[in-house]
Structure formats: C-alpha cells, structure tokens
C-alpha cells in the first residue's frame, strides 16, 4: 500500500534528521513509528486493564473479609 503523509516543515526536518542519523529510509522511520505507536497504545490498554483487575481483586477481597467477619461473630 502506498500512503501519502503531509508534514509541516518542522516534522519534515525532524524526519530527515532521524533518517540521516539512523542511516534509514524515511519510509522505514515512518513504518517503525507507526508500529511503536501501536505497541504503546496496546501496552497502555494492558496497563489500565491490569490496574482495573488489581483494584477489583482488592475490593472483592475486602468484601470477602467482611463476610468472613460476619460469619465468625456467631450469628
């Protein structure tokens, strides 16, 4: 697939500079940037999901302890 990307002068200069310093084609830099961005989003989603699971587990444990305490009081 061929894609056209419009860059302002600053981004074009940055892309040229990065490509030159890494001795890579500009298209390679753009592809790698897209993959990096996609992985970053995926990692962020995983982190949020992990935090939600951790929070839910803690809450569930606290509810369990309350239930156990109620059962232990002899009622």
Secondary structure, 3 states (H helix, E strand, C coil): CCCCCCCCHHHHHHHHHHHHHHCCCHHHHHHHHHHHHHHHHHHHHHHHHHHHHHHHHHHHHHHHHHHHHHHHCCC
